[in-house]
């Protein structure tokens, strides 16, 4: 590390949830934190979506600003994909619908 470089700023899960707008700063609930942890812990094979970037430091999950930008991008891509999947008509099975 050179003498002029600044260290990276790491945010905890709670601060990351606030920074992403998942909850308000004065909200004491854990809203958004489980979503971030679950996203980080997704399987590497992509079977449950792309895993969120992040790292563990001293036993705590931490994110950088770049990680949060990537998480927002992943979330937008996944929500667009879900929206497009809902808009597609389902294939016909040949059976009538029951009422």
Secondary structure by P-SEA (a helix, b strand, c coil): cccccccbbbbcaaaaaaaacccccccccccaaaaaaaaaaccccccccbbbbbbbcccbbbbcaaaaaaaaaaaaaaaaaaaaaaacccccccccccc
